[in-house]
Amino acid sequence: MNNQPALLGGIPVFESKVHIVKPLLPTFSEISPGVQDLLGSGMVTKGKYLRAFETAVAQHLGVKHAVATSSCTTGLMLTYKGLDLTGDVVVPSFTFMATVSSLVWAGLRPVFADVDLGTTNLDPAAAEAAITPRTSAIVAVHNFGNPADIDALQALADRHSLRLIFDAAHGFGALYQGVPVGPQGDVNVYSLSPTKLLIAGEGGIVATNNNDLAEKIRIGREYGNDGHYDSLFAGINARMPELSALLGLHSLRLLDRAALHRNEVVTLYRKGLGELPGIRVQEVRAGNRNSYREFAIFVDSDAFGMTRDDLAAALTAENIDTRRYYEPPVHRQTAYRQYAPLNGQLANTEMLSSSSLALPIWSHMDTDTVADICQAVERIHRSAGELRLLLQTRAPALVT
């Protein structure tokens, strides 16, 4: 590797693209007996693999019920309906759009509250300030797999007699004070898509100790039909196929290894980027473990010498894939602007969304790849002035 960034004529750090994520999957030999079994049985939905997967996940999380759904989004939709929420729901804007889209689908009004600048999770004080007489629940997110401030949020929910829901899309592999994210609050809802640590292809899990809610989710994922061909309420088709459950069952066996390896990768990232000015990483509170579904850095353009977007463009030239999470934040997206609060109320959200850049991280990422990505960021920083001038003249072609 030479010391000149690719945008300035140097050889790219990587010959081919380093993707933002690569799923860790079981081998075909591991999963093929189950595939042959379910195809031979003809039970491609609502069979034994779904039951086995739900039981294994409930045991892993330490909850009474783990109800599998077709996605995290449908899990959230059914959860909001199943808890009979009404009126306003306090929610962060620094999150994936599905956290909020499912609220609106359920006929609820999102009331956006700011996040903590260090952890990037919902700030309990900001959440309390956002509570209105119409508020029925708080929805918090374990952002990028970093456990939310659960105790403070639970105390807040208890004071105001509110439901506490966690969008745990990134939550598998995360620990809160040594315990898996799952039994806390009223419910945690997970994603099992290919970008996550626990993968079912597509799918979701609703984890709860609430017997009534679990039963409503089970009925709700079957159109609201309890088996008598009579809809008890307006449900949806949110069933998880047997093949997804089988894949999830095998992926669950890889989960702890995946979470531990990602934390080792982040330790290397922190060491490799720690001396660079203007680069900050997510804070994880003592006693917690981040699953690191994403590894995000936050770029202070004044200290680093170039903006987040300029750094992303320079890394693209080095064949390093990146993502800007979450830009724009939900309150500035077309469908949800009507719910946006007054200017200045989401200052941390705006700062994070304009400075956040996710770097590649996988559950089987090798140390050389991490070291080379860090070296690429370092050599880009050294040439920040030249790169900034170049990008200013070529921005329409380079900045995406």
Buried (B, 14 or more C-beta within 10 A) or exposed (E): EEEBBBBBEBEBBBEEEBEBBBBBBBEEEEBEEBBEBBEEEEBEBBBBBBEBBBEBBBEBBEBEBBBBBBBBBBBBBBBBBBBEBBBBBBBBBBBBBBBBBBBBBBEBBBBBBBBBBBBBBBBBEBBBEBBEEEBBBBBBBBBBBBBBBBEBBBEBBEEBEBBBBBBBBBBBBBBBEEBBBBBBBBBBBBBBBBBBBBBBBBBBBBBBBBEEBBBBBBBBBBBBBBEEEEBEEEBBEBBBBBBBBBBBBBBBEBBEBBBEBBBBBBEBBBEBBEEBEBBBBBBBBEEBBBBBBBBBBBBBBEEBBBBBBBBBBBBBBBBBBBBBBBBBBBBBBEEBEEBBBEEEBBEBBBBBBBBBBBBBBBBBBEEEBBBBBBBBBBBBBBBBEBBBEBBEEEEEEBBE
